[in-house]
Amino acid sequence: MELFTARVCPYAHRTRLALLEKGLEFEHIEIDFAHKSERFLAVSPYGKVPALVHDGQTIYESAIINEYLDEVFPDPPLLPSNPALRAKARIWTHYCNEYFTPDLYAVIRNREPAKHAELAAKAAERLRFVEREAFGKLSGDGPYWFGAAVGLTDLAWYPYFERLPAWTHYRGLAIPEDCPRLAAWAEAMAARASVRAIANDAAYYIASYKARAGEPMAA
Ligand SMILES: N[C@@H](CCC(=O)N[C@@H](CS)C(=O)NCC(=O)O)C(=O)O
């Protein structure tokens, strides 16, 4: 199994975490976006990471790769067994991709101080929605999205929280104080062996996001 990946990429991070949680061996192929190899462009039709080659097939799109891995290597399972809960797990990954991520990145990309408060408030509201609708309704005693067992939803969301120190540094955005369940979840995730095995520190992300963020902006 080969994984085309990049250290900075939150989507590739999701798949690396899934492979580690499953205890699967794979060849790690680091892609430099400025110099994409012919092999990479041949296997990854969108020219994006992550892309997985397994059994002669290329699978791409992080959420789809992770479901593929869960189907082909079902132990340990990373989706709930109940169909309604499986649907909810997918809804939350969809929410991450379609609503949370664009609003989060809008905050760090924005260089206009006049727009900052509105963008930051919108991203913080996304986090409060997670606190209320996910941790308040689905997680029981937690600590994970669907309770006691880690799953694909946790793996889809966690990469943004490892990167959050860059948002705090450049834009003053952090987990809101009225989101204690979300904060406890981020801590529980950070302590997992899979997460620790490939974690980068805040300084790495602050340097990585410099080109996008520019200078820190007063909150
Ligand atoms: N929807 C894709 C997004 C993947 C993606 O956007 N990857 C970025 C890096 S984070 C990429 O490969 N970009 C290639 C480039 O910038 O040339 C997924 O979930 O896998």
The ligand as an ORCA input file, in Angstrom:
! r2SCAN-3c Opt
* xyz 0 1
  N     -11.043     17.151     -0.831
  C      -9.675     16.678     -0.793
  C      -8.776     17.854     -0.528
  C      -7.294     17.495     -0.640
  C      -6.427     18.749     -0.787
  O      -6.954     19.859     -1.011
  N      -5.109     18.569     -0.692
  C      -4.220     19.691     -0.918
  C      -3.219     19.868      0.212
  S      -3.973     20.152      1.782
  C      -3.391     19.428     -2.158
  O      -3.011     18.318     -2.429
  N      -3.091     20.467     -2.932
  C      -2.284     20.327     -4.088
  C      -1.707     21.602     -4.542
  O      -1.867     22.597     -3.807
  O      -1.090     21.644     -5.605
  C      -9.538     15.573      0.250
  O     -10.359     15.527      1.193
  O      -8.651     14.708      0.108
*
